[in-house]
Structure formats: C-alpha cells, structure tokens
Amino acid sequence: MEKSFMHERKISVIKKYYDGMLIFFASASVVLIVFSSFTNILFFSKKNSLVDEVAILVLVCISTIFAVPHYRKMLPYLYLLFMSAVLVLVSLLFGAERQVASVAGQVFLHLQYFFIFAAVYIISKSYPKWAAVVLSVLFALSCLGALLQYLAPDAFNSLLSADNRLYAKVAQRNTRLVGLQLNANAFGIFFSLIFVCNIYMKGVHSNKLWRYALAGIILAIILLSGSRTAIMFCLVALLVYRVERKIKLLLLLFFVATAAVSGQLHHLILKTLDNYNQVVNLEVEDARYTRWLLLYHGVHLAVEKFPLGAGAATYATPMSRDSSIYSEVGLDSHKAVLDWRADLFDSNFAAIAGEFGFLGIVLFYGLFVWMLVDSWSFAGGTDKRVFSVFLIFGLLAPFMRPFFMSSYYGVVFSLAYMACLYSPERLIERP
C-alpha cells in the first residue's frame, strides 16, 4: 500500500515537472513572437528570420500534447485543418495559376491568428492563470523597452543599427514610442489590450482608484505611440464598460488633455483629415493610403470572381509577388507593388476578399466568432461585455491591420481575451 502511494506520488512529481517544462517553452515561444523584431536584430542581425514560424510550431505542438487526451479540445485544430484544405484546393482548382508551395504557404500565413488562438485557448483550459501571468511579463518587458527608448534614446537606437531600414524608420524619426516591439502601432495596440484587461479583469485590483489611475497612465502611453487603431479600441472598451458616467468622462477628459498638452491631438486630427482627403480624392501615391486602394480592388475582385476570389498568393499578401492579378486590376505600375513594400499587406480584409472572395469572408469571420463564443462559453460566459469588446475589435481590426495574418496580433489578442475570461473571480463564478 505504502509502495503504491510512493509510486503514485513519484509519477505526480514527474508529471508536474514535465508540464512545467511545457508551460515554460510555451511562454518562451510567446515572448519570442511578441518581440520577434527585437530578437531578430539582437541575435540574427536582421529584421526577418524563422523565429516566428518556429515559435508558432512549438506553441501548437505543446497545446496538442495538452489536448490529445481530450477529443473536444482538439476541435479547433480539426476545423483549421479542414479549412486549410478547402482554401488550398479552391485556390489550386479555381484561382489564378500559382505554385503549390506558394498557395499552401500563403494559406498558413492567413491562418496564423487562428492557430495561435487555438493554442492559447487549449493551454488556458488546463492552466487558467497562464495567460494572465504571461501577459504580465510582456507588459513589464514592454514598459522597460518604452523607458529605454524614452530615457536613453541613443542606447536604444544603437540596438537598431543592424537593420538600416528599421533604423531610418524608428531612430531618425524618434517621435513615437515603439518599445521592444519596434513598431508604434503594434506597441500601441498591445497597450490598448492591457487597458482592456485593466478595466475588465476581476480580482486584479481591489482598489478602484488604482485601477483608474493605471488606466490613465496606459492611455498616455498609447497616445505617445500615436496609434489611432489603439485609441479606437480604448474608446470602444470605455463605451462598453459598465461604470459611472462621470468616471468615463474623467478618463476621456484626461485623455484629451494629455493629447493636447503633448501635441498629439493636433497631430492626430491633421493626420486623420489628411487621410480622409486622400481617400475621397483617390490620391493614393503616399504609402499610408495604399491599404484603402487595396481594399477597393479587393472588394471588386470578390464581386467579379464571386464567390471564390482570385485564389491564395495572388493579391495583397507576401506570397503574391509577380501575380497577374495586379495587372488585371491596374495596380502593376503602382509604386507599392513595384517596390514591393510591406504596406501592401496592411489591409487583411482586402487580402481575404481578393484571394478568397465571399466564401473566404464567411469562413474567416465565421471561425473567428465561433472561437470567441466557444472559449467564452467554456469559461462560464459570465460577462458579455468582455465578449462584446473583443468581438468588435476582431471584426474591425482586419480593415486596418494584417490581423488574421499576424502572429503578433494573434498572440496579444488571444492572451488578453483568455486573461479576461479566466481572471481569478470569474474562475470562482464558473458553475
């Protein structure tokens, strides 16, 4: 009897150590994805490497180990494999002629968010506090990166010298906070998700005054990043948040006052008006407005090639270089296409509409909503506001960012959503 007990205890200790190692590697993979631009320059002396792809593979493999004993936990991956097969086959059979490797690679890039969300969801089922802990580490590292950039800009800029293009973009125009993300919009959107967690997670701050003070600090950081997408997300979160109207007004007034004092309000208004005039007048020579031109032609492709689109690796995606679709829609002489600039991939909705048509729009948004609902229901479905905020952001973000096609947004969005769902007091509320 005693020998049997000792044997079971030994197995329990081994399992605990084994699971701990898996969680450590999953956490390390997340950190690598979030700060991939920084780690690429630090360790590989260049902006791009296979760090993201390897990190995603590790994260998916670890989540699969946790999911294997339970069939239902594998459902997200089964749906994703089916969806991948459908998109590849449709593209090869009915899309513009492209190489099989390009089509398969582009389908994987399109689905990065979903694979990451499924992995984070599966791990969170087994370890509910994991997402909040990892998010806290990312928050601390992001704050350190912002402080380094703000207090020691010369030391920060020297880290970017290995990548001349990034150095020119960040160091020589060092007016926006980019942190260790090395991208102002990515940095700002991360803090907008932290803002949501700060006001929606239960049991995080017992002192409401501290919570609202931290919310104000986060809003100020977002302003310094100059990310309008992040600002929009914060406004959505505040509108949905159930709190006294005077608190909302105080936060909004603080936000406007900080923007005015820092000069960001004037800059944001001018930039937005300039964007509006450029879009209305169809002046799209400036790279900042390329996404709207791509969105326009992407929707037209979806209508003209109803319901399947032009096929994967043909339009507004990394694998679409030299695609005949650009000449078909009259974009082959556009500067962004000729120079093959990264802003071609900014509008995720344009790429989905152009490459997969209305079928793709239904599949992508349908799977996105299903995953949100399924994880929300599993966590107890205790707060519809959390679901609403993340749903609104997820529906709007692909118009402005490569949301579904980005490992970065996939990780930070998934962690923030799971952290809100599995916050301490909500775990107690679960039936």
C-alpha positions as CSV (number, residue, x, y, z in Angstrom):
1,M,0.0,0.0,0.0
2,E,2.8,2.4,1.0
3,K,4.8,1.4,-2.0
4,S,1.9,2.1,-4.3
5,F,1.3,5.5,-2.7
6,M,5.0,6.4,-3.2
7,H,4.9,5.3,-6.8
8,E,1.8,7.5,-7.5
9,R,3.5,10.4,-5.8
10,K,6.6,9.9,-7.9
11,I,4.5,9.9,-11.1
12,S,2.7,13.0,-9.9
13,V,6.0,14.9,-9.3
14,I,7.4,13.8,-12.7
15,K,4.1,14.9,-14.4
16,K,4.2,18.3,-12.6
17,Y,7.8,18.8,-13.7
18,Y,7.0,17.7,-17.3
19,D,4.0,20.1,-17.5
20,G,6.1,22.9,-16.0
21,M,8.7,22.5,-18.7
22,L,6.0,22.5,-21.4
23,I,4.5,25.7,-20.0
24,F,7.9,27.3,-19.8
25,F,8.6,26.6,-23.5
26,A,5.1,27.8,-24.5
27,S,5.7,31.0,-22.5
28,A,9.1,31.5,-24.2
29,S,7.5,31.0,-27.6
30,V,5.0,33.7,-26.9
31,V,7.7,36.1,-25.8
32,L,9.7,35.4,-28.9
33,I,6.7,36.1,-31.1
34,V,5.8,39.4,-29.4
35,F,9.4,40.7,-29.5
36,S,10.5,38.9,-32.7
37,S,11.7,42.1,-34.4
38,F,13.9,42.9,-31.5
39,T,15.3,39.3,-31.1
40,N,15.9,39.0,-34.8
41,I,18.1,42.1,-34.8
42,L,19.7,41.2,-31.5
43,F,20.6,37.6,-32.4
44,F,20.4,37.4,-36.2
45,S,21.4,40.9,-37.2
46,K,18.4,41.3,-39.4
47,K,14.7,42.0,-39.2
48,N,13.3,38.8,-40.6
49,S,14.1,35.2,-39.7
50,L,12.2,32.0,-39.0
51,V,11.8,32.8,-35.3
52,D,8.0,33.4,-35.6
53,E,7.3,30.2,-37.5
54,V,9.4,28.1,-35.1
55,A,7.7,29.7,-32.1
56,I,4.2,29.1,-33.6
57,L,5.1,25.4,-34.3
58,V,6.4,24.9,-30.7
59,L,3.2,26.6,-29.3
60,V,0.9,24.4,-31.4
61,C,2.8,21.2,-30.5
62,I,2.7,21.9,-26.8
63,S,-1.0,22.7,-26.9
64,T,-1.6,19.5,-28.9
65,I,0.1,17.5,-26.1
66,F,-2.3,19.0,-23.6
67,A,-5.3,18.4,-26.0
68,V,-4.6,14.8,-27.1
69,P,-6.3,13.1,-24.1
70,H,-9.5,15.1,-24.7
71,Y,-11.1,14.9,-28.1
72,R,-13.1,18.1,-27.7
73,K,-10.0,20.1,-27.1
74,M,-8.7,19.1,-30.5
75,L,-11.8,20.5,-32.3
76,P,-10.3,23.9,-33.1
77,Y,-7.3,22.2,-34.9
78,L,-9.6,19.8,-36.7
79,Y,-11.7,22.8,-38.1
80,L,-8.5,24.6,-39.0
81,L,-7.1,21.6,-40.9
82,F,-10.3,21.3,-42.8
83,M,-10.4,25.0,-43.6
84,S,-6.8,24.9,-44.8
85,A,-7.5,22.0,-47.1
86,V,-10.6,23.8,-48.5
87,L,-8.7,27.0,-49.2
88,V,-5.7,25.3,-50.8
89,L,-7.9,23.1,-53.1
90,V,-10.2,26.0,-54.1
91,S,-7.2,28.2,-54.9
92,L,-5.5,25.5,-57.0
93,L,-8.6,24.5,-58.8
94,F,-10.4,27.8,-59.4
95,G,-7.8,30.5,-58.6
96,A,-5.1,32.2,-60.8
97,E,-2.3,29.9,-61.6
98,R,0.2,29.8,-58.8
99,Q,2.8,27.3,-57.4
100,V,1.5,24.8,-54.9
101,A,4.2,25.8,-52.4
102,S,3.1,29.5,-52.6
103,V,-0.5,28.7,-52.2
104,A,0.0,26.4,-49.2
105,G,2.4,28.8,-47.6
106,Q,0.0,31.7,-48.0
107,V,-2.9,29.8,-46.6
108,F,-0.8,29.1,-43.5
109,L,0.1,32.8,-43.2
110,H,-3.6,33.7,-43.5
111,L,-4.5,31.3,-40.6
112,Q,-1.7,32.3,-38.2
113,Y,-4.1,34.0,-35.8
114,F,-6.4,31.0,-35.6
115,F,-3.6,28.5,-34.9
116,I,-2.3,30.7,-32.1
117,F,-5.7,31.4,-30.6
118,A,-6.4,27.7,-30.6
119,A,-3.1,27.0,-28.9
120,V,-3.6,29.7,-26.2
121,Y,-7.2,28.6,-25.7
122,I,-6.2,24.9,-25.2
123,I,-3.4,25.7,-22.8
124,S,-5.6,28.1,-20.8
125,K,-8.2,25.3,-20.4
126,S,-5.5,23.3,-18.5
127,Y,-3.8,26.3,-16.8
128,P,-6.3,29.1,-16.5
129,K,-3.9,31.6,-14.9
130,W,-1.2,31.1,-17.6
131,A,-2.4,33.8,-20.0
132,A,-2.6,36.5,-17.2
133,V,0.9,35.6,-16.0
134,V,2.5,35.7,-19.5
135,L,0.7,38.9,-20.3
136,S,2.1,40.5,-17.1
137,V,5.6,39.5,-18.2
138,L,5.0,41.0,-21.6
139,F,3.6,44.2,-20.0
140,A,6.7,44.6,-17.8
141,L,9.1,44.0,-20.8
142,S,7.2,46.4,-23.0
143,C,7.3,49.1,-20.2
144,L,11.1,48.6,-19.9
145,G,11.5,48.9,-23.6
146,A,9.5,52.1,-23.7
147,L,11.5,53.5,-20.8
148,L,14.8,52.7,-22.5
149,Q,13.6,54.4,-25.7
150,Y,12.4,57.5,-23.8
151,L,15.2,57.9,-21.2
152,A,18.2,56.6,-23.2
153,P,17.3,57.1,-26.9
154,D,20.9,56.8,-28.1
155,A,21.4,53.4,-26.4
156,F,18.0,52.3,-27.8
157,N,18.8,53.5,-31.3
158,S,22.2,51.7,-31.3
159,L,20.3,48.4,-31.0
160,L,18.7,49.1,-34.3
161,S,21.9,49.8,-36.3
162,A,22.0,46.2,-37.6
163,D,18.9,47.0,-39.7
164,N,19.3,50.1,-41.8
165,R,15.7,50.4,-42.9
166,L,14.4,49.9,-39.4
167,Y,16.9,52.4,-38.0
168,A,15.8,55.0,-40.5
169,K,12.2,54.4,-39.7
170,V,12.5,54.4,-35.9
171,A,15.7,56.1,-34.9
172,Q,15.7,59.1,-37.2
173,R,12.0,59.8,-36.6
174,N,12.1,59.0,-32.9
175,T,8.8,60.8,-32.1
176,R,6.6,57.8,-31.4
177,L,7.0,55.1,-28.7
178,V,7.8,51.8,-30.3
179,G,9.2,49.8,-27.3
180,L,10.8,46.4,-27.9
181,Q,8.1,45.8,-30.5
182,L,10.0,48.3,-32.7
183,N,6.6,49.2,-34.3
184,A,4.5,52.1,-33.0
185,N,1.1,50.6,-34.0
186,A,2.0,47.1,-32.6
187,F,3.2,48.7,-29.4
188,G,0.1,50.9,-29.0
189,I,-2.4,48.1,-29.8
190,F,-0.7,45.9,-27.2
191,F,-1.2,48.6,-24.5
192,S,-4.8,49.0,-25.7
193,L,-5.3,45.3,-24.9
194,I,-3.6,45.9,-21.5
195,F,-6.1,48.8,-21.0
196,V,-9.0,46.4,-21.6
197,C,-7.6,43.8,-19.2
198,N,-7.1,46.5,-16.6
199,I,-10.7,47.5,-16.6
200,Y,-12.3,44.2,-17.3
201,M,-10.3,41.6,-15.3
202,K,-11.9,40.8,-12.0
203,G,-9.9,40.5,-8.8
204,V,-6.8,42.3,-10.3
205,H,-7.1,45.5,-8.4
206,S,-9.2,45.7,-5.2
207,N,-8.6,49.4,-5.2
208,K,-10.7,51.1,-7.9
209,L,-8.8,54.3,-7.7
210,W,-5.6,52.5,-8.5
211,R,-7.3,50.8,-11.4
212,Y,-8.5,54.1,-12.9
213,A,-5.1,55.7,-12.3
214,L,-3.4,52.9,-14.2
215,A,-5.9,53.2,-17.0
216,G,-4.9,56.9,-17.3
217,I,-1.2,56.0,-17.5
218,I,-1.9,53.4,-20.1
219,L,-3.9,55.9,-22.2
220,A,-1.0,58.3,-22.0
221,I,1.4,55.6,-23.2
222,I,-0.9,54.8,-26.1
223,L,-1.0,58.5,-27.1
224,L,2.7,58.6,-27.2
225,S,2.7,55.7,-29.7
226,G,0.3,57.6,-31.9
227,S,-1.6,54.5,-32.9
228,R,-5.2,55.5,-33.9
229,T,-6.2,51.9,-34.0
230,A,-5.2,51.5,-30.4
231,I,-7.1,54.7,-29.5
232,M,-10.2,53.5,-31.2
233,F,-10.1,50.2,-29.3
234,C,-9.8,52.0,-26.0
235,L,-12.8,54.2,-26.8
236,V,-14.8,51.1,-27.7
237,A,-13.8,49.5,-24.4
238,L,-14.8,52.6,-22.4
239,L,-18.2,52.8,-24.1
240,V,-19.0,49.2,-23.3
241,Y,-17.5,49.3,-19.8
242,R,-20.2,49.4,-17.1
243,V,-19.1,52.2,-14.8
244,E,-20.4,55.5,-13.6
245,R,-20.6,58.0,-16.4
246,K,-18.5,60.5,-14.5
247,I,-15.6,58.0,-14.4
248,K,-15.8,57.6,-18.2
249,L,-15.9,61.3,-18.7
250,L,-12.9,61.8,-16.4
251,L,-10.9,59.3,-18.3
252,L,-11.9,60.8,-21.6
253,L,-11.0,64.3,-20.4
254,F,-7.7,63.1,-19.1
255,F,-7.1,61.5,-22.5
256,V,-8.0,64.7,-24.4
257,A,-5.9,66.9,-22.0
258,T,-2.9,64.7,-22.3
259,A,-3.2,64.6,-26.1
260,A,-3.5,68.4,-26.2
261,V,-0.5,69.1,-23.9
262,S,1.7,66.5,-25.7
263,G,0.8,67.9,-29.1
264,Q,-0.6,64.5,-30.2
265,L,-4.2,65.8,-30.5
266,H,-3.3,68.3,-33.2
267,H,-1.1,65.7,-35.0
268,L,-3.9,63.0,-34.9
269,I,-6.6,65.4,-36.2
270,L,-4.4,66.6,-39.0
271,K,-3.3,63.1,-39.9
272,T,-6.9,61.8,-39.9
273,L,-8.2,64.7,-42.0
274,D,-5.3,64.2,-44.5
275,N,-6.2,60.5,-44.7
276,Y,-9.8,61.4,-45.4
277,N,-9.0,63.9,-48.1
278,Q,-6.6,61.4,-49.7
279,V,-9.2,58.6,-49.8
280,V,-12.0,60.8,-51.0
281,N,-9.9,62.4,-53.7
282,L,-8.3,58.9,-54.6
283,E,-4.8,60.3,-54.1
284,V,-3.0,57.1,-53.2
285,E,0.5,57.8,-54.1
286,D,1.5,58.1,-50.5
287,A,2.2,54.6,-49.0
288,R,-0.1,55.4,-46.0
289,Y,-3.2,55.1,-48.2
290,T,-2.3,52.0,-50.1
291,R,-4.5,49.9,-47.9
292,W,-7.6,51.7,-49.0
293,L,-6.8,51.3,-52.6
294,L,-6.2,47.6,-52.0
295,L,-9.5,47.3,-50.1
296,Y,-11.3,48.9,-53.0
297,H,-9.9,46.5,-55.6
298,G,-10.2,43.6,-53.1
299,V,-13.9,44.0,-52.8
300,H,-14.2,44.4,-56.6
301,L,-12.3,41.1,-57.0
302,A,-14.7,39.4,-54.6
303,V,-17.7,40.6,-56.7
304,E,-16.2,39.9,-60.1
305,K,-14.9,36.4,-59.1
306,F,-17.9,35.5,-56.9
307,P,-17.9,33.5,-54.7
308,L,-14.3,32.2,-54.6
309,G,-12.0,35.1,-55.3
310,A,-8.7,35.0,-57.2
311,G,-7.1,32.3,-55.1
312,A,-4.3,32.3,-52.4
313,A,-1.0,34.1,-53.1
314,T,-2.5,36.4,-55.7
315,Y,-3.4,39.7,-54.0
316,A,-2.2,41.9,-51.2
317,T,-0.2,39.1,-49.5
318,P,3.5,38.3,-49.0
319,M,3.4,35.3,-51.5
320,S,1.6,37.3,-54.2
321,R,4.7,38.8,-55.8
322,D,4.6,38.8,-59.6
323,S,0.9,37.8,-59.5
324,S,-1.1,38.6,-62.7
325,I,-3.9,39.9,-60.6
326,Y,-2.1,43.2,-60.1
327,S,-2.0,44.0,-63.8
328,E,-5.6,42.7,-64.1
329,V,-6.8,45.4,-61.6
330,G,-4.4,48.0,-62.8
331,L,-2.0,48.1,-59.9
332,D,1.1,46.6,-61.6
333,S,2.6,50.1,-62.0
334,H,1.7,51.3,-58.5
335,K,4.8,52.3,-56.5
336,A,4.0,50.0,-53.6
337,V,3.7,47.0,-56.0
338,L,6.9,47.9,-58.0
339,D,8.9,48.4,-54.8
340,W,7.2,45.5,-53.0
341,R,6.6,47.4,-49.8
342,A,5.2,46.0,-46.6
343,D,2.2,48.3,-46.6
344,L,0.8,46.1,-49.3
345,F,-0.2,43.7,-46.6
346,D,-1.7,46.1,-44.1
347,S,-5.4,45.5,-45.1
348,N,-6.1,42.0,-44.1
349,F,-9.8,42.3,-45.2
350,A,-8.6,43.3,-48.7
351,A,-6.4,40.2,-49.0
352,I,-9.2,37.9,-47.8
353,A,-11.8,39.4,-50.1
354,G,-9.4,39.5,-53.1
355,E,-8.0,36.0,-52.6
356,F,-11.0,34.0,-51.3
357,G,-14.0,36.2,-52.1
358,F,-17.2,36.0,-50.2
359,L,-16.5,32.4,-49.3
360,G,-13.3,33.5,-47.5
361,I,-15.0,36.4,-45.7
362,V,-17.7,34.0,-44.3
363,L,-15.1,31.3,-43.4
364,F,-12.7,33.7,-41.7
365,Y,-15.2,35.7,-39.8
366,G,-17.4,32.7,-39.0
367,L,-14.4,30.8,-37.5
368,F,-13.3,33.9,-35.6
369,V,-16.8,34.3,-34.0
370,W,-17.1,30.6,-33.3
371,M,-13.7,30.5,-31.4
372,L,-14.7,33.5,-29.3
373,V,-18.1,32.1,-28.4
374,D,-16.7,28.6,-27.7
375,S,-14.0,29.9,-25.4
376,W,-16.3,32.4,-23.7
377,S,-18.9,29.6,-23.1
378,F,-16.3,27.2,-21.7
379,A,-15.1,29.9,-19.3
380,G,-18.6,30.2,-17.9
381,G,-19.9,33.0,-20.1
382,T,-20.1,35.3,-17.1
383,D,-19.6,38.7,-18.7
384,K,-21.0,39.6,-22.1
385,R,-19.1,42.9,-22.1
386,V,-15.7,41.1,-22.4
387,F,-17.0,39.1,-25.3
388,S,-18.5,42.3,-27.0
389,V,-15.3,44.3,-26.7
390,F,-13.1,41.6,-28.2
391,L,-15.7,40.8,-30.9
392,I,-15.9,44.4,-32.0
393,F,-12.2,44.8,-32.2
394,G,-11.7,41.5,-34.1
395,L,-14.3,42.5,-36.6
396,L,-12.8,45.9,-37.3
397,A,-9.1,45.2,-36.9
398,P,-8.6,43.3,-40.3
399,F,-9.6,46.5,-42.1
400,M,-6.7,48.4,-40.6
401,R,-4.1,45.8,-39.7
402,P,-3.0,42.3,-41.0
403,F,-4.9,40.9,-38.1
404,F,-5.6,37.2,-39.0
405,M,-2.3,37.1,-40.9
406,S,-0.1,38.3,-38.0
407,S,1.4,36.1,-35.3
408,Y,1.9,39.2,-33.1
409,Y,-1.7,40.3,-33.1
410,G,-2.8,36.6,-32.7
411,V,-0.7,36.2,-29.6
412,V,-1.5,39.5,-27.8
413,F,-5.2,39.4,-28.7
414,S,-5.6,35.7,-27.5
415,L,-3.7,36.2,-24.3
416,A,-5.7,39.3,-23.4
417,Y,-9.0,37.6,-24.1
418,M,-8.1,34.5,-22.1
419,A,-6.8,36.6,-19.2
420,C,-10.1,38.4,-19.0
421,L,-12.1,35.2,-19.2
422,Y,-10.0,33.3,-16.7
423,S,-9.4,36.1,-14.2
424,P,-9.5,34.9,-10.5
425,E,-13.0,35.9,-9.5
426,R,-14.5,34.6,-12.8
427,L,-13.0,31.2,-12.1
428,I,-14.9,31.1,-8.8
429,E,-18.1,32.2,-10.6
430,R,-17.9,29.3,-13.1
431,P,-20.6,26.7,-12.5
